[in-house]
């Protein structure tokens, strides 16, 4: 007969043990019978198996599919985890349907993930929830029956557990759990054993079977090391959980370094076994053996001196190459060759006789192995003219040593080369490859052949700029400049009963600048939008602010690749302690495109900011104005191309009664920032006389920048703008002709005095210059019909600031009809700030695109 396992409880741990006990009993391992002779000890068994049960409820009487992924962990017997897919659970679910299904399989590992669905038993129906019946009618109470006889004690079975490093002995019969054993698996680090017992009907004690191992043993082979000492005593332990060895005293788990001659490293190997959870298992070690030993060798003797070798060149000035030279000798201690006779020398001749050429021969000297003889060989001479002096044609009419510079004389005919500087001058140069200017790499292009695009277009590729077809083109893109603000007054400040006014405004910012080389394929469509310069009529949101400049874009194949944003308009002062800031410069970006292959030539620069204006005066009966210059286009990648600022006084500056005007420097040019203009307590002793004016100047290159200018008052005109060293060779005359080429292409002269018909400003001879500033204080009768205006910026230069101060400003907050205008910005540059009037002030320069075929 067989024993039927107890009903499923839903507890995986209990169900697993009861299933094993039932199997063990049914296999006859512990059924009571006639006591036979004790058998001999068997060999160690393999790791025990555990039955893993999974449960699932369904709403229909159809078996669910078996799981395909089950992860379980029996490492902590008190906290077993089972995770399965296909809706299977490790415990009996309480909901999900009336049909309860079960599947199982055996496992031997404590932790594993099972992915083979066919290893699970076919799901079988374990139970079906019954439906509640209707309540029956209550029956009549029956008569009490007589007490029956006591029944016999029922049969039962149990499994007990113990942890032990070795197999425990079979427990004696007992009515309960034997001493040292447990009804459930105890915690610990030794191996887990179990014994099953049965109690027959009517019996009062369990008969226990032979204990069997239900956990596998872990085994590890280890080694320890020690240098120069072989004495060994056992000790230490092994942690199977972390798989780390604690070595005996004076021994190490790592191999020491052989640091000295005759060092010896000893090794002792050992074996340990125990439960997988054991943290301090003992180790059985063998005897020490030599693992490694260091024995240094002796230094070898000095080797024989090898044969010597030497080589070099010899030169001769002669009519023809001739045959290879012979002869000569070498001084081995010095390695110097005594050349063969016939005019040969170790150095190249500095001059040659008329009709002669310089020839060179390579020589090589080598000793025989016995070092008793030397062989010297020479190659057939070849032409090798060495230039050590200046070279010029017979008709050159310039000065070789002064080909470039402020007083250069490069001549009008012939050619010349300066040997000391490497400078050369020719009438025409034909180059098959590309010419790159290393100092200003992005300026590659042909001066004077630039084509300008000043209006938006959807088909630039059909315009003259690309008439030469496919090939490389250098392209400059400039966003539009912002307008300068119109100076607006503070509300009157009462001091001693008399009103005072301060007026201030900032210049407009320049547009962003981008340069790139387009490898046009001759077919891809090209188009652009060109931004318009900001006007100074006042933004809707801020009445006296200058308007922003528009963005300029360049598109390739319908996608915008280059964007140069316009500069922001300048601001006017809002309070006695707030600076009227200049507009910020526009930014620039170049996106990745297949037709822009040489990305090292890409340049993106932010435009210069407009100069700020600040007029802080706290004295009665005083009117002052300060206006900044416009920002310049950052064409040469400089750190600062901002407009010059204008500043009157520090906080609480005391000034005399009268009118004060300060004009900021002209807008920055590509070479740098505009020159500032200021009146401060430090420079004027804390008090400024009435009717003072100060002006700044513009920045230029290749000549004098635009001078600042003033009319009336006690001030002084601004000095010359900074002169860039371009004409003396730092940037190079190529840039000069390039900019003049811009002037021709743009149809805008690069020299001049002023715009409009205002009183004359200082002359400028520089190119790309910022405009000179202009200031006018009280005391001069206005000229009818004259437009008082600062100088315009030229090409990429910002406009100059303009300031004006007289009694009219003290009496009105709306400005005067003839208040001075700031200078307009050159292409892409910001306009200078000016006074508020019935007419507009400065305008930012429009955007532009310049294109040249390389």
Secondary structure as UniProt FT lines:
FT   HELIX           12..26
FT   TURN            27..28
FT   STRAND          50..58
FT   STRAND          70..73
FT   TURN            77..78
FT   STRAND          81..84
FT   TURN            86..87
FT   STRAND          99..107
FT   STRAND          111..114
FT   HELIX           117..119
FT   STRAND          124..128
FT   STRAND          156..163
FT   TURN            179..180
FT   STRAND          192..199
FT   TURN            201..202
FT   STRAND          206..208
FT   STRAND          212..213
FT   STRAND          217..227
FT   STRAND          237..239
FT   TURN            240..243
FT   STRAND          244..246
FT   TURN            249..250
FT   TURN            261..262
FT   STRAND          264..275
FT   TURN            276..277
FT   STRAND          284..285
FT   STRAND          289..293
FT   STRAND          309..318
FT   STRAND          329..331
FT   TURN            332..335
FT   STRAND          336..338
FT   TURN            341..343
FT   TURN            354..355
FT   STRAND          357..367
FT   TURN            369..370
FT   STRAND          374..378
FT   STRAND          382..383
FT   STRAND          391..392
FT   TURN            394..395
FT   HELIX           400..402
FT   TURN            406..407
FT   STRAND          416..417
FT   TURN            419..421
FT   STRAND          424..425
FT   TURN            439..440
FT   HELIX           441..443
FT   TURN            447..448
FT   STRAND          451..453
FT   HELIX           460..462
FT   HELIX           464..466
FT   TURN            467..468
FT   STRAND          471..478
FT   STRAND          486..489
FT   STRAND          493..495
FT   TURN            496..497
FT   STRAND          498..505
FT   STRAND          513..520
FT   STRAND          526..529
FT   TURN            543..544
FT   STRAND          552..556
FT   TURN            557..558
FT   STRAND          559..564
FT   TURN            576..577
FT   STRAND          588..590
FT   TURN            594..595
FT   HELIX           599..601
FT   STRAND          603..605
FT   STRAND          613..615
FT   TURN            620..621
FT   STRAND          622..627
FT   TURN            635..636
FT   STRAND          646..648
FT   TURN            651..652
FT   STRAND          658..663
FT   TURN            670..671
FT   STRAND          677..679
FT   HELIX           681..684
FT   TURN            685..686
FT   TURN            690..691
FT   STRAND          693..695
FT   STRAND          700..701
FT   STRAND          709..711
FT   HELIX           725..728
FT   HELIX           733..746
FT   TURN            756..757
FT   STRAND          774..776
FT   TURN            784..785
FT   TURN            795..796
FT   STRAND          802..804
FT   HELIX           807..811
FT   TURN            817..818
FT   TURN            827..828
FT   STRAND          834..835
FT   STRAND          848..853
//
